[in-house]
Amino acid sequence: MRVAIQGNHGSFSEAAAKWRWPEAAIVPCREVRVVYDGRDVSRVSAIERLRGGIGLVPQGRCNFPLLSVADNLRLGAWSRRLVGPALTAEVEGMAERFPRLRERWGVDAGNLSGGEQQVLEMAMVLMARPRLLLLDEPSLGLAPGPMETVFATIRDLVRDGITVVMVEQNARQALERCDVGVVLELGRVSLVEPAGQVLGHPGIRRTFLGL
């Protein structure tokens, strides 16, 4: 399943995104109770949540720019403590999943294009084997071609059984590719509907799409 969160400035969609996802424990929960897969994860650490199946790709670059693509992927498996043949097999599997990363195997991550870095960062988080993937503005700053690559990657992840929740500034692109749309206004959920219905909502089209 793919879920897109939309909201204007100050709506909480930005706060939810900028390293403050309560599900990812980047900022400790205070008044929020978070239950995932039947377990209260409100007070567990970020690494415990990652090991429990919740992965986050934050906004902006979050790779190791002076390390190669291959080394970035190896570091992505750190939470699983993989070494030797097991680590090699996982990295090779990720290379098969993302052939473009294989082509850039020995290149420093900081020398990749914006779209390639976004795909690399998703692949790094996938090395931890999450079942829920949180994405913060995955298309930010990308040209149309790389943006399409990123959204196609998200579609493939969902096909493989990973649930994706994303905060995305490109409302049309997100809603056209998601199953459910969530609209936040002034910190409150104002609308939860199938994405196609959200996309066709007159108020949403006026406020977020300029139509």
C-alpha positions as CSV (number, residue, x, y, z in Angstrom):
1,M,0.0,0.0,0.0
2,R,1.1,3.6,-0.7
3,V,-0.1,6.5,1.4
4,A,0.6,10.1,0.5
5,I,0.4,12.9,3.2
6,Q,-0.4,16.3,1.9
7,G,-0.5,19.6,3.7
8,N,0.4,23.3,3.3
9,H,3.1,25.1,5.3
10,G,2.5,24.7,9.1
11,S,0.1,21.8,8.6
12,F,2.3,19.3,10.4
13,S,3.1,17.5,7.2
14,E,6.5,19.3,7.2
15,A,7.0,18.6,11.0
16,A,6.1,14.9,10.4
17,A,8.8,14.9,7.7
18,K,11.8,16.8,8.9
19,W,13.2,14.0,11.1
20,R,10.2,14.1,13.4
21,W,8.3,11.1,12.2
22,P,7.0,9.7,15.5
23,E,7.0,6.2,14.0
24,A,10.8,6.4,13.4
25,A,11.6,7.7,16.9
26,I,13.9,10.4,15.6
27,V,12.2,12.7,18.2
28,P,10.9,11.0,21.3
29,C,7.1,10.7,21.6
30,R,5.5,12.7,24.3
31,E,1.7,12.9,23.9
32,V,1.5,10.4,21.0
33,R,1.1,6.7,21.3
34,V,2.4,4.8,18.3
35,V,1.4,1.2,17.7
36,Y,2.9,-0.8,14.9
37,D,2.2,-4.4,14.1
38,G,0.4,-4.8,17.4
39,R,3.3,-3.5,19.5
40,D,3.5,-0.1,21.3
41,V,6.7,1.4,20.0
42,S,6.2,4.8,21.5
43,R,9.2,4.6,23.8
44,V,11.6,2.4,21.9
45,S,14.7,3.8,20.2
46,A,15.1,4.5,16.5
47,I,17.4,1.5,16.0
48,E,14.9,-0.8,17.7
49,R,12.1,0.4,15.4
50,L,14.3,-0.1,12.4
51,R,15.0,-3.6,13.5
52,G,11.2,-4.0,14.1
53,G,10.4,-3.2,10.5
54,I,10.1,0.6,10.3
55,G,12.5,2.4,7.9
56,L,12.9,6.1,7.2
57,V,14.4,8.0,4.2
58,P,14.5,11.6,5.4
59,Q,14.4,14.7,3.2
60,G,17.7,15.8,1.7
61,R,20.8,13.7,1.2
62,C,21.4,11.1,3.9
63,N,24.1,9.0,2.4
64,F,27.9,8.9,3.0
65,P,29.1,11.1,0.1
66,L,32.8,10.2,0.3
67,L,32.1,6.4,0.3
68,S,31.2,4.3,-2.7
69,V,27.8,3.1,-3.6
70,A,28.8,-0.4,-2.5
71,D,30.1,0.8,0.9
72,N,26.9,2.8,1.4
73,L,24.8,-0.3,0.9
74,R,27.0,-2.3,3.3
75,L,26.5,0.3,5.9
76,G,22.7,0.1,5.3
77,A,22.8,-3.5,6.7
78,W,24.5,-2.4,9.9
79,S,21.4,-2.8,12.1
80,R,21.3,-6.5,11.1
81,R,24.9,-7.1,12.0
82,L,25.6,-8.9,8.7
83,V,29.2,-9.9,7.9
84,G,31.0,-12.1,5.4
85,P,29.1,-14.1,2.8
86,A,25.7,-13.1,4.3
87,L,26.5,-9.4,3.8
88,T,27.9,-10.0,0.3
89,A,24.7,-11.8,-0.7
90,E,22.5,-9.0,0.6
91,V,24.5,-6.3,-1.2
92,E,24.5,-8.3,-4.5
93,G,20.8,-8.8,-4.2
94,M,20.3,-5.0,-3.9
95,A,22.5,-4.5,-6.9
96,E,20.3,-6.9,-8.9
97,R,17.2,-5.0,-7.7
98,F,18.7,-1.6,-8.8
99,P,20.8,-2.2,-11.9
100,R,21.7,1.5,-12.1
101,L,23.4,1.3,-8.7
102,R,25.5,-1.7,-10.0
103,E,26.6,0.6,-12.9
104,R,27.8,3.2,-10.4
105,W,29.2,0.6,-7.9
106,G,32.6,2.2,-7.3
107,V,31.5,5.8,-7.6
108,D,31.4,8.0,-4.5
109,A,27.8,8.6,-3.5
110,G,28.3,12.4,-3.5
111,N,29.1,12.2,-7.2
112,L,25.8,10.6,-8.2
113,S,22.9,12.6,-9.6
114,G,20.1,13.6,-7.4
115,G,17.8,10.8,-8.6
116,E,20.6,8.2,-8.2
117,Q,21.3,9.4,-4.6
118,Q,17.6,9.1,-3.8
119,V,17.4,5.6,-5.1
120,L,20.6,4.7,-3.2
121,E,19.2,6.1,0.0
122,M,16.1,4.0,-0.4
123,A,18.3,1.0,-1.1
124,M,20.3,1.6,2.0
125,V,17.2,1.6,4.2
126,L,15.9,-1.5,2.4
127,M,19.1,-3.3,3.5
128,A,17.5,-3.3,6.9
129,R,14.5,-5.2,5.6
130,P,11.7,-2.8,6.7
131,R,8.1,-3.7,6.2
132,L,7.0,0.0,6.5
133,L,9.0,2.6,4.6
134,L,8.6,6.3,5.4
135,L,9.7,8.7,2.7
136,D,10.1,12.4,3.2
137,E,9.8,14.5,0.0
138,P,11.3,11.8,-2.3
139,S,11.0,13.9,-5.4
140,L,12.3,17.2,-4.0
141,G,14.7,18.9,-6.4
142,L,14.5,16.2,-9.0
143,A,14.1,16.8,-12.8
144,P,11.1,15.0,-14.4
145,G,13.2,12.0,-15.6
146,P,14.8,11.1,-12.2
147,M,11.5,11.9,-10.5
148,E,9.8,9.2,-12.6
149,T,12.5,6.8,-11.7
150,V,12.0,7.4,-8.0
151,F,8.2,6.9,-8.2
152,A,8.7,3.8,-10.3
153,T,11.0,2.5,-7.6
154,I,8.3,3.2,-5.0
155,R,5.7,1.3,-7.1
156,D,8.0,-1.7,-7.3
157,L,8.6,-1.7,-3.6
158,V,4.8,-1.8,-3.0
159,R,4.5,-4.6,-5.5
160,D,7.0,-6.5,-3.4
161,G,4.8,-6.1,-0.3
162,I,6.4,-3.1,1.4
163,T,4.0,-0.4,2.8
164,V,5.1,3.1,1.8
165,V,4.0,6.3,3.6
166,M,5.3,9.5,2.0
167,V,5.1,13.2,2.7
168,E,5.4,14.7,-0.8
169,Q,5.2,18.3,-2.0
170,N,4.3,17.2,-5.6
171,A,0.6,16.5,-4.7
172,R,-0.4,15.4,-8.2
173,Q,2.5,13.0,-8.8
174,A,2.0,11.5,-5.3
175,L,-1.7,11.0,-5.4
176,E,-1.6,9.6,-9.0
177,R,0.6,6.8,-7.6
178,C,-0.8,6.2,-4.2
179,D,-3.7,4.1,-2.8
180,V,-4.7,6.5,0.0
181,G,-4.3,10.2,0.4
182,V,-4.2,12.0,3.8
183,V,-4.6,15.8,4.0
184,L,-3.5,17.6,7.1
185,E,-4.5,21.2,8.0
186,L,-3.3,23.0,11.1
187,G,-2.0,19.8,12.6
188,R,-5.2,17.9,12.2
189,V,-6.3,15.3,9.7
190,S,-9.0,16.9,7.5
191,L,-9.4,14.2,4.9
192,V,-8.6,10.5,4.4
193,E,-9.8,9.0,1.2
194,P,-8.7,6.8,-1.7
195,A,-6.1,8.8,-3.5
196,G,-8.2,9.2,-6.7
197,Q,-11.0,10.8,-4.7
198,V,-8.6,13.1,-2.9
199,L,-7.1,14.1,-6.3
200,G,-10.6,14.9,-7.6
201,H,-11.7,16.8,-4.5
202,P,-12.5,20.5,-5.5
203,G,-10.9,21.9,-2.4
204,I,-7.8,19.9,-2.7
205,R,-7.5,20.7,-6.4
206,R,-7.8,24.4,-5.6
207,T,-5.5,24.5,-2.6
208,F,-2.7,22.1,-3.6
209,L,-2.9,21.8,-7.4
210,G,-3.9,25.3,-8.3
211,L,-6.8,24.1,-10.4
